[in-house]
């Protein structure tokens, strides 16, 4: 299940002790700052969490998979998220704890995934 904006507001309400409306205002303000920053093309770095990077995609040829018709995809900007090393380790350690020892890559004779 996905973490929704409403769940974030409730977590701020419960953990920080602000009123429900104050919690909503804080979350909405934070998201507005993030949106404005990315809209200007500026990267957003949150230490211990990750980095949102705005990348420019150039125009390219594409194909409609249903009709197989060729089409031209326009140039556009996209947002890419790169996790910090801290968050990546936390996610991977949690996965490793959930795995049984016999199924780990080292004992099964498999090589470790690229980038680890």
N, C-alpha and C positions, 0 to 999 in steps of 0.2 A: 504494500500500500504506500502511496506517495505521501510525502510530507507536504501539506497544503499551507497556504498563507494563513488560513484560519487556525490551524494547529500551531503554527509559529506564534500567532497572537496569543493563543491560550497558554503556551509555554512561557512567554514573557510575563503574562498576567500572573501565573502561578509561581514562577521562580524569582521574579524581580520584585513583585509586590505592588506594581502599578495598577491603577484601575483598568477595567476592560477597555474603556475608551482611550485612555492614555497609552495602553499597550498597542492598540490598533494604530494610533497616531505615530508611535515610534516605528513600528514595522512599516507602515505606509511611507513615512519619511525616508527611512533607510532604502527602501526599494526605489523610491523616486530619485534619490541621489545616485544609486547604481545605474538606473536607466539613463539619466542625464549624462553621466560620465561615459557610458558606452556609446550613447548617441553621438557624442562629439568625436568618437574614434579613439579616445584615451583608454589605455589598459587599466584594469582594476586589480590590485594586488591585496590579498587578505592573508597576512602571515599565518602560517600553520594550517591554512585551508587550501588556497590555490590562487590562480591568476586567470582572469577573464581577459582574453586578447581579441581585439577586433582585427579581422583579416580581410583584405581586399581580394575578391575572386574576380578573375577576368571573364569576359564573355567567352562562351565556348559552344561547340556543337553538342546537341543532345538528341535523344530519340525517345519518342513516346512508346513505352513498353507494350501498350495495348494495340496501337495501330501501326507501330514501327515507322511512323512518319518522322523524318528529320525535322529538327527545329533548332532555333538559335536561343540559347540561354543567355540572358543579359548579365552584364557585370553587376556585382552586388557585394555588400559587406556582410560577413557572418561573424558570429561570436563563438570563440573556441574556449573551452575551459581546460586548464591544465592543473591537475592536483599538485599540491605541495608534497615534498618527500615525507613530511610528518604524517599527513593524511593518508598517503599511499601506503605507508608502513602500517598504520593503524588498520586500514581496510584489509591488507594482506595478512596481518597477524590474526585477525578475527577469523579469516577464512582458514588459516592453518590450524587454529585451535578446533575448528569444527570438523576438520578432516580426521579420519582415523589414521594411526601411524602406518598401517599397511598400505594405505592408498596414497601416501605422499610421493611426490615425484622422485625423490632420491631413492627410496626403497623399491619403487616399482621399476627402476631401471630407466626412467625417462629423464630427458634433460630438462633443466629448469627453463621457464618461459623467458623469452627475450626481454632484456631490460631489467632483470632482477639481480 
